[in-house]
Amino acid sequence: MPSTIIDSAIFGDIFSTPAMRAVWSDENRTRKYLDIEAALARVQGRLGIIPQEAADEIVANCSLDKIDMATLKAQTERIGYPVLGVVSQLNALCRDRLGEYCHWGATTQDITDTATVLQMREALAIVDEDLAGLSAALATLAKRHRDTPMIGRSNLQQAVPVTFGYKMAGLLSAVERHRERLAQLRPRVLMGEFAGASGTLASLEHGAMETQAGLMEELGLAQPVIAWHTIRDTIAEVGCFLGLVGGTLGKLSMDVKLMMQTEVGEVYEPFAHGRGSSSTMPQKRNPISSCYIHASISVLRQHTAALLDAMVADHERSTGPWEIEWIVLPEAFCLLAGALKQARFVVSGLEVDAERMRANLEMTNGLVASEAVMMGLGRHIGREYAHDLVYDLCREAVRQNRPLLDLLAETPEISACLSRAELAKLCDPANYLGQSGVMVDRVLARMNG
């Protein structure tokens, strides 16, 4: 009987994805324990640390379908950790007491942490794929709307014109940096653990470091230079990465929500009959996916903070902070997977109303061009004086509800410097897009480079 959003039969595929849930499932985690125990047995058999016969027997029984999950649940509740329960069952499955060589020289945390790293490797691959898909969708919008003018906003007020492609390229640049961060952090965080009780591998009199190296090679993980049982910066780094990606998705969702407001109406989430409708207001079209993203990444940020708390561990093996990771790391990945899924859906099918963008540019009777006018006029009468003069005319344009262009042309100090045609050119928002297009091109070029 699922009771969380992530595992809910109703909400589960809204706030997460089946693929990410599978990565962090009991079954996959237990499978990883078995994969590690099998790899350890193979390496130690090859090195002569345990009998080859024992290694072969252990490997032959490291199969998930041989583990009784109900028994494992009971063992975990009694012991406090699932690894010993798996080892106990594996030992019992092996003939002639050969299973006694299972887990040779290892400690519970070695297997647990290495399994977590293997799960993170799978989870990060899913995140990477979603980021690539989101990047491609943003690039399409940035290229298509490279020169589509719209208003830029500051403090929720109309500022100066930009292009919609510029807006999308800004988000794209962040997503591309996240992909770069992911590539950079993999060598650091995809590092296994095999160090024994206090991290010194004293349990193996011979071949300790050779076992560690061979195990990591078998698993395709980096070999640690020293134990990290209570040095948790790599797990926290993953958490911070997830939080950064979530922040960018939150920025995307916030802008979409604001641009979908009735009074703005510049973009809309993809349409499907009944999607976003209200139970009582038939006219409504709510930003459903953006709301899901916002909720997910807000919780994700708290999980990032919790993973930073888990770094404050005591001595060589900790008393509690470690378990924080068990709770929040799977949820953080699952929530981000859901947010990425919703973001890809929104961006891939986003409806863009370029005409409404243009209408919003013109709704203030030309006030959005005030900076352009000030800069153009400043060459003749000085920037500061031009600022004050245009400022007063903007207030007058609002009071009279007249186009700013008319008031500019009627002002002797201005008409003496600039003709109405020149002023009209300055007042056209499409002529004040700055380097928007150039910046879009630069982002796209770097992405393709």
C-alpha positions as a Markdown table, in Angstrom:
| # | Residue | x | y | z |
|---|---|---|---|---|
| 1 | Met | 0.0 | 0.0 | 0.0 |
| 2 | Pro | 2.1 | 3.0 | -1.2 |
| 3 | Ser | 1.8 | 6.1 | 0.9 |
| 4 | Thr | 4.3 | 8.5 | -0.7 |
| 5 | Ile | 4.0 | 10.6 | -3.9 |
| 6 | Ile | 7.0 | 8.8 | -5.4 |
| 7 | Asp | 5.4 | 5.3 | -5.0 |
| 8 | Ser | 1.8 | 6.4 | -5.5 |
| 9 | Ala | -0.2 | 4.4 | -8.0 |
| 10 | Ile | -1.9 | 7.7 | -8.9 |
| 11 | Phe | 0.9 | 10.3 | -8.6 |
| 12 | Gly | 4.0 | 8.2 | -9.0 |
| 13 | Asp | 4.6 | 8.8 | -12.7 |
| 14 | Ile | 3.8 | 12.6 | -12.3 |
| 15 | Phe | 6.4 | 13.2 | -9.6 |
| 16 | Ser | 8.9 | 10.5 | -10.7 |
| 17 | Thr | 9.5 | 7.9 | -13.3 |
| 18 | Pro | 9.4 | 4.1 | -13.4 |
| 19 | Ala | 13.1 | 3.9 | -14.5 |
| 20 | Met | 14.4 | 6.0 | -11.6 |
| 21 | Arg | 12.2 | 4.2 | -9.1 |
| 22 | Ala | 13.6 | 0.9 | -10.4 |
| 23 | Val | 17.2 | 2.1 | -9.7 |
| 24 | Trp | 16.4 | 2.8 | -6.1 |
| 25 | Ser | 14.1 | -0.2 | -5.5 |
| 26 | Asp | 14.7 | -2.8 | -2.8 |
| 27 | Glu | 15.3 | -5.4 | -5.6 |
| 28 | Asn | 18.0 | -3.3 | -7.4 |
| 29 | Arg | 19.8 | -2.4 | -4.2 |
| 30 | Thr | 19.8 | -6.1 | -3.1 |
| 31 | Arg | 21.0 | -7.1 | -6.6 |
| 32 | Lys | 23.9 | -4.6 | -6.2 |
| 33 | Tyr | 24.9 | -6.2 | -2.8 |
| 34 | Leu | 25.0 | -9.5 | -4.6 |
| 35 | Asp | 27.0 | -8.1 | -7.6 |
| 36 | Ile | 29.6 | -6.8 | -5.1 |
| 37 | Glu | 29.8 | -10.0 | -3.1 |
| 38 | Ala | 30.2 | -11.9 | -6.4 |
| 39 | Ala | 32.9 | -9.6 | -7.6 |
| 40 | Leu | 34.7 | -9.7 | -4.3 |
| 41 | Ala | 34.7 | -13.5 | -4.4 |
| 42 | Arg | 36.0 | -13.6 | -7.9 |
| 43 | Val | 38.9 | -11.3 | -7.1 |
| 44 | Gln | 39.8 | -13.0 | -3.9 |
| 45 | Gly | 39.6 | -16.4 | -5.5 |
| 46 | Arg | 41.9 | -15.2 | -8.3 |
| 47 | Leu | 44.4 | -13.8 | -5.7 |
| 48 | Gly | 44.3 | -17.0 | -3.7 |
| 49 | Ile | 42.9 | -15.2 | -0.6 |
| 50 | Ile | 39.9 | -17.6 | -0.5 |
| 51 | Pro | 39.7 | -21.1 | -2.1 |
| 52 | Gln | 38.7 | -20.9 | -5.8 |
| 53 | Glu | 36.0 | -23.5 | -5.0 |
| 54 | Ala | 34.5 | -21.2 | -2.5 |
| 55 | Ala | 34.6 | -18.3 | -4.9 |
| 56 | Asp | 32.9 | -20.3 | -7.6 |
| 57 | Glu | 30.2 | -21.4 | -5.2 |
| 58 | Ile | 29.6 | -17.9 | -3.9 |
| 59 | Val | 29.3 | -16.5 | -7.4 |
| 60 | Ala | 26.9 | -19.2 | -8.5 |
| 61 | Asn | 24.5 | -18.3 | -5.7 |
| 62 | Cys | 24.7 | -14.5 | -6.0 |
| 63 | Ser | 21.3 | -14.3 | -7.8 |
| 64 | Leu | 18.5 | -12.1 | -6.7 |
| 65 | Asp | 15.9 | -14.9 | -7.3 |
| 66 | Lys | 17.6 | -16.9 | -4.5 |
| 67 | Ile | 17.1 | -14.3 | -1.9 |
| 68 | Asp | 13.9 | -14.4 | 0.2 |
| 69 | Met | 12.9 | -10.8 | 0.5 |
| 70 | Ala | 10.4 | -11.4 | 3.3 |
| 71 | Thr | 13.2 | -13.1 | 5.4 |
| 72 | Leu | 15.6 | -10.2 | 4.4 |
| 73 | Lys | 13.0 | -7.7 | 5.8 |
| 74 | Ala | 12.8 | -9.5 | 9.1 |
| 75 | Gln | 16.6 | -9.9 | 9.3 |
| 76 | Thr | 17.1 | -6.1 | 8.5 |
| 77 | Glu | 14.6 | -5.1 | 11.2 |
| 78 | Arg | 16.4 | -7.3 | 13.7 |
| 79 | Ile | 20.0 | -6.4 | 12.8 |
| 80 | Gly | 19.5 | -2.8 | 11.6 |
| 81 | Tyr | 21.2 | -3.3 | 8.2 |
| 82 | Pro | 20.3 | -5.5 | 5.2 |
| 83 | Val | 23.8 | -6.5 | 4.1 |
| 84 | Leu | 24.4 | -9.0 | 6.9 |
| 85 | Gly | 21.0 | -10.6 | 6.1 |
| 86 | Val | 22.0 | -11.0 | 2.4 |
| 87 | Val | 25.3 | -12.5 | 3.5 |
| 88 | Ser | 23.6 | -14.8 | 5.9 |
| 89 | Gln | 21.2 | -16.1 | 3.2 |
| 90 | Leu | 24.0 | -16.4 | 0.7 |
| 91 | Asn | 26.1 | -18.4 | 3.2 |
| 92 | Ala | 23.2 | -20.8 | 3.7 |
| 93 | Leu | 22.8 | -21.3 | 0.0 |
| 94 | Cys | 26.4 | -22.4 | -0.5 |
| 95 | Arg | 27.3 | -26.1 | -0.1 |
| 96 | Asp | 29.8 | -27.5 | 2.3 |
| 97 | Arg | 30.2 | -24.3 | 4.3 |
| 98 | Leu | 31.9 | -22.6 | 1.4 |
| 99 | Gly | 29.7 | -19.6 | 2.0 |
| 100 | Glu | 31.8 | -18.8 | 5.1 |
| 101 | Tyr | 34.2 | -17.2 | 2.7 |
| 102 | Cys | 31.6 | -14.7 | 1.5 |
| 103 | His | 32.2 | -11.1 | 2.5 |
| 104 | Trp | 35.8 | -11.9 | 3.4 |
| 105 | Gly | 37.5 | -8.9 | 4.9 |
| 106 | Ala | 34.6 | -6.6 | 4.2 |
| 107 | Thr | 32.3 | -4.6 | 6.5 |
| 108 | Thr | 28.6 | -3.7 | 6.1 |
| 109 | Gln | 29.3 | -0.1 | 5.1 |
| 110 | Asp | 31.7 | -1.2 | 2.3 |
| 111 | Ile | 29.0 | -3.1 | 0.6 |
| 112 | Thr | 26.3 | -0.5 | 1.3 |
| 113 | Asp | 28.3 | 2.4 | 0.1 |
| 114 | Thr | 29.6 | 0.7 | -3.0 |
| 115 | Ala | 26.0 | -0.4 | -3.8 |
| 116 | Thr | 24.9 | 3.2 | -3.5 |
| 117 | Val | 27.6 | 4.3 | -5.9 |
| 118 | Leu | 26.5 | 1.7 | -8.4 |
| 119 | Gln | 22.9 | 2.9 | -8.0 |
| 120 | Met | 24.1 | 6.5 | -8.4 |
| 121 | Arg | 25.9 | 5.5 | -11.6 |
| 122 | Glu | 22.6 | 4.2 | -13.1 |
| 123 | Ala | 20.6 | 7.2 | -11.8 |
| 124 | Leu | 23.1 | 9.7 | -13.2 |
| 125 | Ala | 22.9 | 8.0 | -16.6 |
| 126 | Ile | 19.1 | 8.6 | -16.5 |
| 127 | Val | 19.7 | 12.3 | -15.5 |
| 128 | Asp | 22.2 | 12.7 | -18.2 |
| 129 | Glu | 19.8 | 11.4 | -20.9 |
| 130 | Asp | 17.1 | 13.7 | -19.7 |
| 131 | Leu | 19.4 | 16.7 | -19.6 |
| 132 | Ala | 20.4 | 15.9 | -23.2 |
| 133 | Gly | 16.8 | 15.7 | -24.3 |
| 134 | Leu | 15.9 | 19.0 | -22.5 |
| 135 | Ser | 19.0 | 20.6 | -24.0 |
| 136 | Ala | 17.9 | 19.6 | -27.5 |
| 137 | Ala | 14.4 | 20.9 | -27.0 |
| 138 | Leu | 15.6 | 24.3 | -25.6 |
| 139 | Ala | 18.0 | 24.6 | -28.5 |
| 140 | Thr | 15.2 | 24.1 | -31.0 |
| 141 | Leu | 13.2 | 27.0 | -29.3 |
| 142 | Ala | 16.3 | 29.2 | -29.1 |
| 143 | Lys | 17.0 | 28.8 | -32.8 |
| 144 | Arg | 13.4 | 29.1 | -33.9 |
| 145 | His | 12.8 | 32.3 | -31.9 |
| 146 | Arg | 16.3 | 33.8 | -32.2 |
| 147 | Asp | 14.7 | 37.0 | -33.5 |
| 148 | Thr | 11.2 | 36.9 | -31.9 |
| 149 | Pro | 11.0 | 40.1 | -29.9 |
| 150 | Met | 9.4 | 40.1 | -26.4 |
| 151 | Ile | 9.6 | 42.2 | -23.4 |
| 152 | Gly | 12.3 | 41.6 | -20.8 |
| 153 | Arg | 11.1 | 42.0 | -17.2 |
| 154 | Ser | 12.8 | 43.3 | -14.1 |
| 155 | Asn | 11.1 | 43.1 | -10.7 |
| 156 | Leu | 8.0 | 41.8 | -12.6 |
| 157 | Gln | 7.9 | 45.1 | -14.5 |
| 158 | Gln | 8.5 | 45.7 | -18.2 |
| 159 | Ala | 12.1 | 46.5 | -18.7 |
| 160 | Val | 13.7 | 46.5 | -22.2 |
| 161 | Pro | 13.1 | 44.2 | -25.2 |
| 162 | Val | 14.8 | 40.8 | -25.6 |
| 163 | Thr | 14.0 | 37.9 | -27.8 |
| 164 | Phe | 12.3 | 34.7 | -26.8 |
| 165 | Gly | 15.2 | 32.8 | -28.3 |
| 166 | Tyr | 17.5 | 34.7 | -25.9 |
| 167 | Lys | 15.4 | 33.7 | -23.0 |
| 168 | Met | 15.5 | 30.0 | -24.0 |
| 169 | Ala | 19.2 | 30.2 | -24.7 |
| 170 | Gly | 19.9 | 31.4 | -21.2 |
| 171 | Leu | 18.2 | 28.3 | -19.8 |
| 172 | Leu | 20.0 | 26.2 | -22.4 |
| 173 | Ser | 23.4 | 27.6 | -21.2 |
| 174 | Ala | 22.6 | 26.5 | -17.7 |
| 175 | Val | 21.5 | 23.0 | -18.8 |
| 176 | Glu | 24.7 | 22.6 | -20.8 |
| 177 | Arg | 26.7 | 23.6 | -17.7 |
| 178 | His | 24.9 | 20.9 | -15.7 |
| 179 | Arg | 25.9 | 18.4 | -18.3 |
| 180 | Glu | 29.5 | 19.6 | -18.0 |
| 181 | Arg | 29.3 | 19.3 | -14.2 |
| 182 | Leu | 28.0 | 15.8 | -14.5 |
| 183 | Ala | 30.9 | 14.7 | -16.7 |
| 184 | Gln | 33.3 | 16.3 | -14.2 |
| 185 | Leu | 31.9 | 14.9 | -11.1 |
| 186 | Arg | 31.6 | 11.3 | -12.3 |
| 187 | Pro | 35.3 | 10.4 | -11.8 |
| 188 | Arg | 35.2 | 11.8 | -8.3 |
| 189 | Val | 31.9 | 10.3 | -7.0 |
| 190 | Leu | 31.8 | 7.0 | -8.9 |
| 191 | Met | 34.3 | 5.5 | -6.4 |
| 192 | Gly | 33.7 | 2.3 | -4.5 |
| 193 | Glu | 34.5 | 1.4 | -0.9 |
| 194 | Phe | 36.3 | -1.6 | 0.5 |
| 195 | Ala | 38.2 | -0.8 | 3.7 |
| 196 | Gly | 37.0 | -3.0 | 6.6 |
| 197 | Ala | 35.9 | -2.0 | 10.1 |
| 198 | Ser | 37.8 | 1.2 | 10.6 |
| 199 | Gly | 38.9 | 1.7 | 7.1 |
| 200 | Thr | 42.4 | 0.2 | 7.4 |
| 201 | Leu | 41.7 | -3.2 | 5.8 |
| 202 | Ala | 43.4 | -4.9 | 8.8 |
| 203 | Ser | 41.1 | -7.8 | 8.3 |
| 204 | Leu | 43.1 | -8.9 | 5.3 |
| 205 | Glu | 46.7 | -9.9 | 6.3 |
| 206 | His | 47.7 | -10.4 | 2.6 |
| 207 | Gly | 46.5 | -8.9 | -0.6 |
| 208 | Ala | 44.4 | -6.1 | 0.9 |
| 209 | Met | 45.1 | -3.4 | -1.6 |
| 210 | Glu | 45.2 | -5.9 | -4.5 |
| 211 | Thr | 41.7 | -7.0 | -3.4 |
| 212 | Gln | 40.5 | -3.4 | -3.3 |
| 213 | Ala | 41.9 | -2.6 | -6.7 |
| 214 | Gly | 40.6 | -5.8 | -8.3 |
| 215 | Leu | 37.1 | -5.3 | -6.8 |
| 216 | Met | 36.9 | -1.8 | -8.2 |
| 217 | Glu | 38.1 | -2.9 | -11.6 |
| 218 | Glu | 35.4 | -5.7 | -11.6 |
| 219 | Leu | 32.7 | -3.1 | -10.8 |
| 220 | Gly | 34.0 | -0.4 | -13.1 |
| 221 | Leu | 34.5 | 2.1 | -10.2 |
| 222 | Ala | 37.4 | 4.3 | -9.2 |
| 223 | Gln | 39.6 | 2.9 | -6.4 |
| 224 | Pro | 39.7 | 5.1 | -3.3 |
| 225 | Val | 43.0 | 6.3 | -2.1 |
| 226 | Ile | 41.7 | 6.1 | 1.5 |
| 227 | Ala | 38.6 | 5.0 | 3.2 |
| 228 | Trp | 35.6 | 7.4 | 3.0 |
| 229 | His | 33.2 | 5.8 | 5.5 |
| 230 | Thr | 32.7 | 9.1 | 7.3 |
| 231 | Ile | 34.1 | 11.4 | 4.7 |
| 232 | Arg | 30.9 | 12.0 | 2.7 |
| 233 | Asp | 31.7 | 14.9 | 0.4 |
| 234 | Thr | 31.2 | 12.8 | -2.8 |
| 235 | Ile | 27.6 | 11.9 | -1.9 |
| 236 | Ala | 27.0 | 15.5 | -0.9 |
| 237 | Glu | 28.4 | 16.7 | -4.2 |
| 238 | Val | 25.9 | 14.6 | -6.0 |
| 239 | Gly | 23.2 | 16.1 | -3.8 |
| 240 | Cys | 24.4 | 19.6 | -4.6 |
| 241 | Phe | 24.4 | 18.7 | -8.3 |
| 242 | Leu | 20.8 | 17.5 | -8.2 |
| 243 | Gly | 19.9 | 20.7 | -6.3 |
| 244 | Leu | 21.5 | 22.9 | -9.0 |
| 245 | Val | 19.7 | 21.1 | -11.8 |
| 246 | Gly | 16.4 | 21.4 | -9.8 |
| 247 | Gly | 17.0 | 25.1 | -9.4 |
| 248 | Thr | 17.3 | 25.6 | -13.2 |
| 249 | Leu | 14.1 | 23.6 | -13.7 |
| 250 | Gly | 12.4 | 25.7 | -11.1 |
| 251 | Lys | 13.5 | 28.9 | -13.0 |
| 252 | Leu | 12.0 | 27.4 | -16.2 |
| 253 | Ser | 8.7 | 26.5 | -14.5 |
| 254 | Met | 8.5 | 29.9 | -12.8 |
| 255 | Asp | 8.8 | 31.8 | -16.1 |
| 256 | Val | 6.3 | 29.5 | -17.8 |
| 257 | Lys | 3.8 | 30.1 | -15.0 |
| 258 | Leu | 4.2 | 33.8 | -15.2 |
| 259 | Met | 4.0 | 33.9 | -19.0 |
| 260 | Met | 0.9 | 31.8 | -18.9 |
| 261 | Gln | -1.0 | 34.3 | -16.8 |
| 262 | Thr | -4.2 | 35.6 | -18.6 |
| 263 | Glu | -2.8 | 39.1 | -18.6 |
| 264 | Val | 0.4 | 38.0 | -20.2 |
| 265 | Gly | -0.5 | 35.0 | -22.4 |
| 266 | Glu | 2.9 | 34.7 | -24.2 |
| 267 | Val | 3.4 | 30.9 | -23.9 |
| 268 | Tyr | 1.4 | 27.9 | -22.9 |
| 269 | Glu | 2.2 | 24.4 | -21.8 |
| 270 | Pro | 1.3 | 21.7 | -24.4 |
| 271 | Phe | -2.4 | 21.3 | -24.9 |
| 272 | Ala | -4.4 | 18.2 | -24.3 |
| 273 | His | -8.2 | 18.1 | -23.9 |
| 274 | Gly | -9.0 | 18.7 | -20.3 |
| 275 | Arg | -5.4 | 19.2 | -19.1 |
| 276 | Gly | -5.1 | 22.0 | -16.6 |
| 277 | Ser | -8.9 | 22.6 | -16.4 |
| 278 | Ser | -10.7 | 23.7 | -13.3 |
| 279 | Ser | -13.5 | 21.8 | -11.6 |
| 280 | Thr | -15.5 | 25.0 | -11.4 |
| 281 | Met | -14.1 | 27.5 | -14.0 |
| 282 | Pro | -14.3 | 26.1 | -17.5 |
| 283 | Gln | -12.2 | 28.9 | -19.0 |
| 284 | Lys | -9.0 | 28.0 | -17.1 |
| 285 | Arg | -5.8 | 26.5 | -18.5 |
| 286 | Asn | -3.5 | 25.9 | -15.5 |
| 287 | Pro | 0.3 | 25.5 | -15.8 |
| 288 | Ile | 0.1 | 21.9 | -14.5 |
| 289 | Ser | 3.6 | 20.6 | -15.3 |
| 290 | Ser | 5.2 | 23.8 | -14.0 |
| 291 | Cys | 3.4 | 23.4 | -10.7 |
| 292 | Tyr | 4.7 | 19.8 | -10.4 |
| 293 | Ile | 8.2 | 21.0 | -11.2 |
| 294 | His | 8.0 | 23.7 | -8.6 |
| 295 | Ala | 6.8 | 21.4 | -5.9 |
| 296 | Ser | 9.4 | 18.7 | -6.7 |
| 297 | Ile | 12.4 | 20.9 | -6.7 |
| 298 | Ser | 11.4 | 22.7 | -3.5 |
| 299 | Val | 11.5 | 19.4 | -1.7 |
| 300 | Leu | 14.7 | 18.4 | -3.6 |
| 301 | Arg | 16.4 | 21.5 | -2.2 |
| 302 | Gln | 15.7 | 20.4 | 1.3 |
| 303 | His | 17.1 | 17.0 | 0.5 |
| 304 | Thr | 20.3 | 18.6 | -0.7 |
| 305 | Ala | 20.6 | 20.4 | 2.6 |
| 306 | Ala | 20.1 | 17.0 | 4.4 |
| 307 | Leu | 22.9 | 15.4 | 2.4 |
| 308 | Leu | 25.2 | 18.3 | 3.6 |
| 309 | Asp | 24.1 | 17.5 | 7.1 |
| 310 | Ala | 25.1 | 13.8 | 6.6 |
| 311 | Met | 28.7 | 15.0 | 6.1 |
| 312 | Val | 28.9 | 15.8 | 9.8 |
| 313 | Ala | 29.8 | 12.2 | 10.8 |
| 314 | Asp | 31.6 | 11.1 | 14.0 |
| 315 | His | 34.9 | 9.3 | 14.0 |
| 316 | Glu | 35.6 | 6.4 | 11.6 |
| 317 | Arg | 32.1 | 5.0 | 11.5 |
| 318 | Ser | 29.2 | 7.2 | 12.3 |
| 319 | Thr | 26.1 | 7.0 | 14.5 |
| 320 | Gly | 23.2 | 8.2 | 12.4 |
| 321 | Pro | 24.2 | 10.8 | 9.8 |
| 322 | Trp | 24.9 | 8.0 | 7.3 |
| 323 | Glu | 21.3 | 6.9 | 7.4 |
| 324 | Ile | 20.2 | 10.3 | 6.3 |
| 325 | Glu | 21.5 | 9.4 | 2.9 |
| 326 | Trp | 19.4 | 6.2 | 2.8 |
| 327 | Ile | 16.3 | 8.3 | 3.2 |
| 328 | Val | 16.9 | 11.4 | 1.0 |
| 329 | Leu | 19.2 | 10.3 | -1.8 |
| 330 | Pro | 16.7 | 8.0 | -3.5 |
| 331 | Glu | 13.9 | 10.5 | -3.0 |
| 332 | Ala | 16.1 | 13.3 | -4.4 |
| 333 | Phe | 16.9 | 11.4 | -7.6 |
| 334 | Cys | 13.3 | 10.3 | -8.0 |
| 335 | Leu | 11.9 | 13.8 | -7.6 |
| 336 | Leu | 14.5 | 15.2 | -10.0 |
| 337 | Ala | 13.6 | 12.5 | -12.5 |
| 338 | Gly | 9.9 | 13.6 | -12.3 |
| 339 | Ala | 10.8 | 17.3 | -12.7 |
| 340 | Leu | 13.1 | 16.6 | -15.7 |
| 341 | Lys | 10.3 | 14.5 | -17.3 |
| 342 | Gln | 7.8 | 17.4 | -16.8 |
| 343 | Ala | 10.3 | 20.0 | -18.1 |
| 344 | Arg | 11.0 | 18.0 | -21.2 |
| 345 | Phe | 7.3 | 17.7 | -21.8 |
| 346 | Val | 6.8 | 21.5 | -21.4 |
| 347 | Val | 9.7 | 22.6 | -23.5 |
| 348 | Ser | 9.2 | 20.1 | -26.3 |
| 349 | Gly | 5.6 | 21.1 | -26.9 |
| 350 | Leu | 5.6 | 24.7 | -25.7 |
| 351 | Glu | 3.1 | 26.9 | -27.5 |
| 352 | Val | 4.6 | 30.3 | -28.2 |
| 353 | Asp | 2.4 | 33.3 | -29.1 |
| 354 | Ala | 4.7 | 35.7 | -30.9 |
| 355 | Glu | 1.8 | 38.1 | -31.7 |
| 356 | Arg | 0.9 | 38.4 | -28.0 |
| 357 | Met | 4.6 | 39.0 | -27.2 |
| 358 | Arg | 4.6 | 41.9 | -29.7 |
| 359 | Ala | 1.3 | 43.2 | -28.3 |
| 360 | Asn | 2.8 | 43.2 | -24.8 |
| 361 | Leu | 5.7 | 45.2 | -26.1 |
| 362 | Glu | 3.4 | 47.8 | -27.4 |
| 363 | Met | 0.9 | 48.0 | -24.5 |
| 364 | Thr | 2.7 | 50.8 | -22.7 |
| 365 | Asn | 2.6 | 53.3 | -25.7 |
| 366 | Gly | 6.3 | 53.1 | -26.2 |
| 367 | Leu | 7.6 | 53.3 | -22.7 |
| 368 | Val | 9.7 | 50.2 | -23.2 |
| 369 | Ala | 11.8 | 52.2 | -25.6 |
| 370 | Ser | 12.7 | 54.8 | -23.0 |
| 371 | Glu | 16.2 | 53.5 | -22.4 |
| 372 | Ala | 16.8 | 53.4 | -26.2 |
| 373 | Val | 15.6 | 57.0 | -26.5 |
| 374 | Met | 17.7 | 58.1 | -23.5 |
| 375 | Met | 20.8 | 56.6 | -25.0 |
| 376 | Gly | 20.2 | 58.0 | -28.4 |
| 377 | Leu | 19.4 | 61.5 | -27.0 |
| 378 | Gly | 22.3 | 61.3 | -24.6 |
| 379 | Arg | 24.8 | 61.7 | -27.4 |
| 380 | His | 23.4 | 65.2 | -28.0 |
| 381 | Ile | 22.5 | 66.5 | -24.6 |
| 382 | Gly | 24.3 | 64.2 | -22.2 |
| 383 | Arg | 23.1 | 60.9 | -20.7 |
| 384 | Glu | 22.1 | 62.2 | -17.3 |
| 385 | Tyr | 20.1 | 65.1 | -18.6 |
| 386 | Ala | 18.5 | 62.9 | -21.2 |
| 387 | His | 17.5 | 60.4 | -18.5 |
| 388 | Asp | 15.7 | 63.1 | -16.4 |
| 389 | Leu | 14.0 | 64.6 | -19.5 |
| 390 | Val | 12.8 | 61.2 | -20.8 |
| 391 | Tyr | 11.8 | 60.2 | -17.2 |
| 392 | Asp | 9.4 | 63.2 | -17.0 |
| 393 | Leu | 8.0 | 62.6 | -20.5 |
| 394 | Cys | 7.3 | 58.9 | -19.5 |
| 395 | Arg | 5.3 | 60.1 | -16.5 |
| 396 | Glu | 3.4 | 62.5 | -18.8 |
| 397 | Ala | 2.7 | 59.8 | -21.4 |
| 398 | Val | 1.2 | 57.7 | -18.6 |
| 399 | Arg | -0.9 | 60.6 | -17.3 |
| 400 | Gln | -2.2 | 61.6 | -20.8 |
| 401 | Asn | -2.4 | 58.0 | -22.0 |
| 402 | Arg | -0.5 | 59.1 | -25.2 |
| 403 | Pro | 2.3 | 57.5 | -27.2 |
| 404 | Leu | 5.7 | 58.4 | -25.9 |
| 405 | Leu | 6.8 | 59.1 | -29.5 |
| 406 | Asp | 4.3 | 62.0 | -29.8 |
| 407 | Leu | 5.5 | 63.7 | -26.6 |
| 408 | Leu | 9.1 | 63.2 | -27.6 |
| 409 | Ala | 8.5 | 64.8 | -31.0 |
| 410 | Glu | 6.7 | 67.7 | -29.4 |
| 411 | Thr | 9.5 | 68.6 | -27.1 |
| 412 | Pro | 11.7 | 71.3 | -28.6 |
| 413 | Glu | 14.9 | 70.2 | -26.9 |
| 414 | Ile | 14.5 | 66.8 | -28.4 |
| 415 | Ser | 13.1 | 67.7 | -31.8 |
| 416 | Ala | 16.1 | 70.0 | -32.2 |
| 417 | Cys | 18.4 | 67.0 | -32.1 |
| 418 | Leu | 16.3 | 64.1 | -33.6 |
| 419 | Ser | 13.6 | 64.0 | -36.3 |
| 420 | Arg | 10.4 | 62.2 | -35.7 |
| 421 | Ala | 11.6 | 59.5 | -38.1 |
| 422 | Glu | 14.7 | 59.0 | -36.0 |
| 423 | Leu | 12.7 | 59.0 | -32.8 |
| 424 | Ala | 10.3 | 56.4 | -34.3 |
| 425 | Lys | 13.2 | 54.2 | -35.1 |
| 426 | Leu | 14.4 | 54.5 | -31.5 |
| 427 | Cys | 10.9 | 53.8 | -30.2 |
| 428 | Asp | 10.6 | 50.5 | -32.2 |
| 429 | Pro | 11.4 | 47.6 | -29.7 |
| 430 | Ala | 12.6 | 45.4 | -32.6 |
| 431 | Asn | 15.5 | 47.9 | -33.0 |
| 432 | Tyr | 16.6 | 47.6 | -29.4 |
| 433 | Leu | 17.4 | 43.9 | -29.0 |
| 434 | Gly | 21.1 | 44.5 | -28.4 |
| 435 | Gln | 23.2 | 41.4 | -28.9 |
| 436 | Ser | 20.3 | 38.9 | -28.2 |
| 437 | Gly | 20.8 | 37.1 | -31.5 |
| 438 | Val | 24.6 | 37.0 | -31.2 |
| 439 | Met | 24.3 | 35.5 | -27.7 |
| 440 | Val | 21.8 | 32.9 | -28.9 |
| 441 | Asp | 24.3 | 31.9 | -31.6 |
| 442 | Arg | 27.1 | 31.7 | -29.2 |
| 443 | Val | 25.2 | 29.3 | -26.9 |
| 444 | Leu | 24.2 | 27.2 | -29.8 |
| 445 | Ala | 27.7 | 27.1 | -31.2 |
| 446 | Arg | 29.2 | 26.1 | -27.8 |
| 447 | Met | 26.5 | 23.3 | -27.5 |
| 448 | Asn | 27.3 | 22.0 | -31.0 |
| 449 | Gly | 31.1 | 22.4 | -30.5 |
